[in-house]
Amino acid sequence: MHELALAESITKIAESELNKYPGSKALKIAIKLGALHEIVPDALQFGFDTMTVGTLLEGAILDIERIPIRGKCRNCGHEFEIEEYLFICPQCYSGDIEMTQGDILMISHIEIE
């Protein structure tokens, strides 16, 4: 279950940032999660909730923004959303596709009080 390891990493990074502001408490941790990572949001949420019990992050909202996979055809230049991991241009049927989004995995911001 790599969601638990990811939740642990998110928790450690957020706690490290909170330590820069003594007395603060996290309200929300916002992450951008590309679809290519195949992370199950409910499992990630469960891991986050488990990891934050008794910490300054307890009760913080984990805001997960799902980023779809998008590509650009190197043959015809058509840009499109890639569904079902089918890396074929729907316009010219070329398989020469450059992935332009969907591989991101980052904390975008932390809201504190």
N, C-alpha and C positions, 0 to 999 in steps of 0.2 A: 504494500500500500504506500505508494510514493506521495500520496496526499498528506500523510502524517508527517513525513520528512519535510515537505514543503511548508506545512503549517508551523513546524518547529523553526524553520529558517525565517519565516515571516515574523514570528514572535520575537526571535532573537534580534532581528534588525530593528523592529519597532521599539523594543525595550532599550536598545542602544541609543536610539534617537531620543526617547523620553528621558533618558539619563542626562541629556544635555539641558533639560529644563526641570530642575528640581521642584518637586511638589506638583508636577503636572500629572494628568491622567488622560489616557487615550479615549477618544469618543468614537473614532472611525479609522479603520485602516482600509484604504482603497487600493485595489490591485487591478492590473490589466493582465488578462489571461488569454493568450492566443489559443484558438481551437486546435492547433497542431499538437499541443501538449497532451491532449486527451485527459485532462484532469476532471474528475467528477466533483462539481461544485459542492454538493451536499456532503461528500466525504471530506473535502477541504474544510468546510464550515465546521463539521464535527471535530476534526483535528484541532482547528483553531480554538474552538470553545473549550476543548479538553486541556490544551496547552496553556491557556490564559487564566485558568482558575487560580485564585490567590495572587495574581500579579496586578500591575498597574494597567494591564490590558483587559482585565476581566470586565465583561459587559460591553466592550467595544464592538461596534458593528464591523463585520468584515464585508466590505462592498466589493463584489467581484464583477468587473466589466469584461464580458466575453468579447473577444476580438475574432471575427471570422477570418478564414483563410481567403486571401485574394491573390490573383496572379495577373501577369501581363504576358501576352503571347509575343515571343520574340520574332515571329514570322509576320504577323499582320498588325501588331500593336494593340489589339483588343484587350481591355482590362475587364476582369470579371471575378465573381466570387466562386471559389472552388468548393463544390459540394461533393460529399461522399468520397473525398480524396481522389477525385478524377481530374488529374492534371492534363487535361486536353482542352484546347481552345474550342469553345462552342461555336465560334464563327468560321474558322478555317480548318479545324480538326487537327492542328499541329500539336505535337507533344513537347515542343520547345517552349516551355513555360518558365518564366521567372516569378518566383513567389515574392509578392510585395508586402504582404502582411499576414499575420496569424501565428508567428513564432515568438511573439513577445511574452515575457513573464517578468513583471516588475511591480514594485510598490509605487503607485503613482503619487500618493500623498497620505499623510497622517494628520488627522484632526485631533487637537488636544484641548483640554480645558485648563 
